[in-house]
Amino acid sequence: MINLDKEMAKAEVLIEALPYIQKFNRKIIVVKYGGSAMVDEELKRKVIEDVVLLKLVGFKPIIVHGGGKEISKWVDKVGMKTDFINGLRVTDGPTMEIAEMVLNRVNKSLVNLVQQLGVKAVGISGKDGGMLRVDKKLSDGHDIGFVGEIKDVNTKVIHTLLENDFLPVICPVGIDDNFNTYNINADDAACAIAKAVNAEKLAFLTDIEGVYKDKDDPSTLISELSLDEADELIGDGCIGGGMLPKLKNCIDAIRDGVSRVHILDGRIPHCLLLEIFTNKGIGTAIIDKGAERFYVTDK
């Protein structure tokens, strides 16, 4: 016998999602995929299911992924010594070779997952088509090796894939003017790509629920932040650790034309769908001044 209440609840979920599907139909959304969701196989599949669903209901998703934990594992496995300056890995030539190998391996595994779910995907790096051009990045004046800072994004390959109904999966490797290979921070790469393609949304999957008003109190999670409010939190010293550069990236992306940026806990199954297609959402959305506020305030 059909459980009518259960089926009605499913219908209500679909109806709640309808205005968001209408609003963002044919719009580009960039998903920066990283953190625990990359190393837990069950979570990995659920993230890819979310992205595939976004594609099938009319979004134009782009995945930009990292692979820091996997790179560290392989550097240790081959017995190489890892040096850090100001908390950043020094990427010498041999380390860069391993990083590129690992990132390409991760890239193709994600492509395979997407295609298992019935959507065509193409895995590329920032080297393909000269997509990500970089300069050497320094850390407080210190040379940290082959770590790049993006100076230009050529979107031709990305748009060609989107126009031909492929889902681009991008790993953050780029080249300098002399065609040397550089590793790029995946958050920086996702931000630069989102700005260059005029993405409607940029979503960061992290290992934290979102932005807290008090960085030490998860109960102070903020559902929606304007640019002014985000600047104020940074100025008041409320944001610390790894969230600080991430929030600054979000602010830069909004100022450069991305409509909304989401910071989500990738450890929560189907976090992308919950944030994008429900009234309350589950993470933090950063929006431009005067932009429409979607979420209710009783979260």
C-alpha positions in Angstrom: 0.0 0.0 0.0 1.2 3.5 -0.8 2.2 5.6 2.2 0.4 8.8 1.0 2.0 11.0 3.7 5.5 9.9 2.6 4.8 10.5 -1.0 3.2 13.9 -0.3 6.4 14.8 1.6 8.4 14.0 -1.6 6.1 16.1 -3.6 6.6 19.1 -1.2 10.4 18.8 -1.6 10.0 19.0 -5.4 7.7 22.0 -5.2 10.1 23.8 -2.8 12.9 23.2 -5.3 10.9 24.5 -8.3 11.5 28.2 -8.0 15.3 27.6 -7.6 15.4 25.4 -10.6 13.5 28.1 -12.6 15.8 30.9 -11.3 19.0 29.1 -12.1 18.1 27.2 -15.2 21.0 27.3 -17.8 23.2 29.3 -15.3 26.8 28.2 -14.5 27.6 26.9 -11.1 31.2 26.2 -10.1 31.7 23.6 -7.4 35.0 23.6 -5.5 35.3 20.0 -4.4 37.7 19.2 -1.5 38.0 18.2 2.1 36.7 14.9 3.6 34.2 14.6 0.8 37.1 13.7 -1.5 38.5 10.8 0.7 35.3 9.2 1.9 34.0 7.0 -1.0 30.3 7.2 0.1 30.5 11.0 0.5 32.3 11.3 -2.9 29.5 9.5 -4.7 26.8 11.6 -3.0 28.6 14.8 -4.1 28.8 13.6 -7.6 25.1 12.6 -7.5 24.3 16.2 -6.5 26.3 17.7 -9.3 24.8 15.3 -11.8 21.3 16.2 -10.7 22.2 19.9 -11.0 23.2 19.1 -14.6 20.1 17.2 -15.4 17.7 19.8 -14.1 19.2 22.5 -16.3 22.2 23.9 -14.4 25.7 24.1 -16.1 28.0 22.8 -13.3 31.8 22.9 -13.4 33.8 20.9 -10.9 37.2 22.3 -9.7 38.9 19.8 -7.3 41.9 19.7 -5.1 43.9 16.7 -3.9 46.2 17.9 -1.1 45.6 14.9 1.2 46.2 12.5 -1.6 49.4 14.4 -2.7 50.7 14.2 0.9 50.1 10.5 1.0 52.0 9.8 -2.2 54.9 12.1 -1.2 55.2 10.2 2.0 54.9 6.8 0.2 57.9 7.5 -2.1 59.9 8.7 0.9 60.3 12.3 0.0 60.9 15.0 2.5 58.2 17.7 2.7 59.3 21.2 3.7 56.8 24.0 4.7 57.2 27.7 4.8 54.5 29.7 6.6 52.3 26.6 6.7 52.6 26.1 2.9 54.1 23.1 1.2 57.3 23.9 -0.7 56.7 22.3 -4.1 60.0 21.5 -5.7 60.4 19.8 -9.1 60.0 16.2 -8.0 57.0 17.1 -5.7 55.4 18.9 -8.6 55.7 15.8 -10.7 53.9 13.8 -8.0 51.3 16.5 -7.5 50.4 16.5 -11.2 50.3 12.7 -11.4 48.0 12.5 -8.3 45.7 15.4 -9.4 45.3 13.8 -12.9 44.5 10.5 -11.2 41.9 12.1 -9.0 40.5 14.0 -12.0 39.8 10.9 -14.0 38.3 9.0 -11.1 35.7 11.9 -10.8 35.1 11.8 -14.5 34.4 8.1 -14.2 31.9 8.6 -11.4 30.0 11.3 -13.3 29.8 9.1 -16.4 28.6 6.1 -14.3 25.6 8.3 -13.5 24.8 9.0 -17.1 26.3 12.4 -17.7 29.1 13.1 -20.2 32.2 14.6 -18.5 35.6 15.7 -19.6 38.6 16.0 -17.2 41.1 18.7 -17.9 43.9 20.6 -16.2 44.6 24.3 -16.3 47.4 23.5 -18.8 44.9 22.4 -21.4 44.2 25.1 -24.0 46.4 27.4 -21.8 43.4 27.8 -19.5 45.2 28.8 -16.3 48.2 31.1 -16.8 50.2 31.8 -13.6 53.1 33.7 -12.1 55.2 32.2 -9.3 53.6 32.7 -5.9 55.7 33.8 -3.0 54.8 33.5 0.7 55.8 36.7 2.5 58.7 37.0 0.0 59.8 33.4 0.4 60.1 31.1 -2.6 57.8 28.0 -2.2 58.7 26.4 -5.5 56.2 25.6 -8.2 53.2 27.1 -6.7 51.3 29.5 -9.0 49.2 32.5 -8.6 46.6 32.8 -11.4 46.9 35.9 -13.6 44.7 34.9 -16.5 41.9 32.4 -17.3 41.3 31.4 -20.9 37.7 30.2 -20.9 37.5 28.9 -24.5 37.9 25.2 -23.6 35.4 25.5 -20.7 32.7 27.2 -22.8 33.3 24.7 -25.6 32.6 21.8 -23.2 29.5 23.5 -21.7 28.1 24.3 -25.1 28.5 20.7 -26.2 26.7 19.3 -23.1 29.8 18.1 -21.2 30.5 18.6 -17.5 34.0 20.0 -17.1 36.1 18.5 -14.3 39.2 20.7 -13.7 42.3 20.1 -11.7 44.3 23.1 -10.5 47.5 22.9 -12.5 48.7 25.8 -14.6 51.6 27.1 -16.6 53.7 30.3 -16.6 54.9 32.3 -19.6 57.8 29.8 -20.1 55.4 26.8 -20.0 56.7 25.6 -16.6 54.1 23.6 -14.6 52.7 25.0 -11.3 50.4 23.7 -8.7 47.6 26.1 -7.7 45.5 26.3 -4.6 42.2 24.8 -5.5 40.1 27.5 -3.8 42.0 30.1 -5.8 41.5 28.2 -9.0 37.7 27.8 -8.4 37.4 31.5 -7.6 39.3 32.6 -10.7 37.3 30.2 -13.0 34.0 31.3 -11.5 34.8 34.9 -12.1 36.0 34.3 -15.7 32.9 32.4 -16.8 30.5 34.8 -15.0 29.2 32.0 -12.8 25.9 32.5 -11.1 27.0 30.5 -8.1 30.3 29.3 -6.6 30.1 26.6 -3.9 33.0 25.6 -1.6 32.7 22.1 -0.1 34.7 22.2 3.2 35.0 20.4 6.5 33.1 23.1 8.4 29.4 23.9 8.5 29.9 27.5 7.2 30.8 30.9 8.6 30.3 31.3 12.4 29.8 34.7 14.1 31.9 33.3 16.9 34.6 31.1 15.2 34.6 28.8 18.3 30.8 28.4 18.6 29.1 26.3 15.9 25.7 27.4 17.2 26.4 30.9 15.7 26.3 29.7 12.1 25.3 32.5 9.7 22.9 31.5 6.9 23.4 34.5 4.7 26.1 37.3 4.7 26.2 40.5 2.7 29.6 41.8 1.6 29.5 44.5 4.2 28.7 42.0 6.9 31.5 39.7 5.7 34.0 42.6 5.7 32.9 43.5 9.2 33.4 39.9 10.5 36.9 39.9 9.1 37.7 43.4 10.5 36.4 42.4 14.0 38.7 39.4 14.0 35.8 36.9 14.1 37.2 34.8 11.3 40.3 32.8 11.8 42.3 29.8 10.5 41.6 28.4 7.1 38.2 30.2 6.8 39.9 33.6 6.5 41.5 33.1 3.0 38.3 31.2 1.9 36.0 34.1 3.0 38.3 36.6 1.3 38.1 34.5 -1.9 34.3 34.6 -1.6 34.3 38.4 -1.2 36.6 38.8 -4.3 34.4 36.5 -6.3 31.2 38.5 -5.5 33.0 41.8 -6.3 34.0 40.4 -9.7 30.5 39.4 -10.7 29.6 36.0 -9.2 26.1 36.4 -7.8 26.2 34.1 -4.8 29.0 32.1 -3.1 28.2 29.2 -0.8 30.3 27.7 1.9 29.1 24.2 2.7 30.0 21.2 5.0 30.9 18.5 2.4 30.6 15.9 5.2 26.8 16.2 5.1 25.4 13.9 2.4 23.7 15.9 -0.4 24.8 19.2 1.0 24.7 20.9 -2.4 21.1 20.0 -3.0 20.1 21.0 0.6 21.7 24.4 0.2 20.6 25.2 -3.3 17.1 23.8 -3.4 15.7 24.4 0.0 14.4 27.6 1.7 16.6 27.3 4.8 19.7 25.8 3.3 22.4 24.4 5.5 25.6 26.4 5.0 26.5 30.1 4.5 25.7 32.1 1.4 27.6 35.3 0.7 25.7 37.8 -1.5 26.3 41.2 -3.0 24.9 44.4 -1.6 21.2 44.7 -2.2 20.9 41.2 -3.6 17.7 39.2 -3.0 17.9 37.3 0.3 16.5 33.8 -0.2 16.7 32.3 3.3 14.4 32.7 6.2 16.0 34.0 9.4 14.8 31.4 11.9 17.5 28.9 11.0 
